[in-house]
């Protein structure tokens, strides 16, 4: 699926860095049998909520809502870490 259809940032970015980072985050949630959760660490999500970047992750929803500040910060971090010039 093209990036525009997946609502990805309108910046040129290093896809290999993104793939490596996702793999590293999967490692963060590994159990003792090489199985990893497809979601993020709950402690980290709680911290992001406390900082005002996302809605409360403790709900039945399978997603969180980014605040305006969270979206701006996420975009800055994405460009810094994954932009072609990074």
Phi, psi and omega in degrees: 000132179298151182304320182299324180287337180265006178061039177279160183304145179274054176225155176281122184226161182274102183296327179295320177298319179297314179300318179296321180292318177299317178299318178296321179291327174298321178300325180301331184253015180298141169264192182281003184235029179062024175255136181236145176289147178272004177247185184261162180303129183297323179298320179293317178299320177299318179297317179297324176294315180299328179279355177086017182271333183220163174291169181298120181286348181275080178207175179280348179294148179270005179222166174240160178256130176280139173285169178301316178297318179296319179295318179296314180296318179298318179296316179299315181294321179299313180297319181294315187272332187238353178300152183303327180276358183289000000 
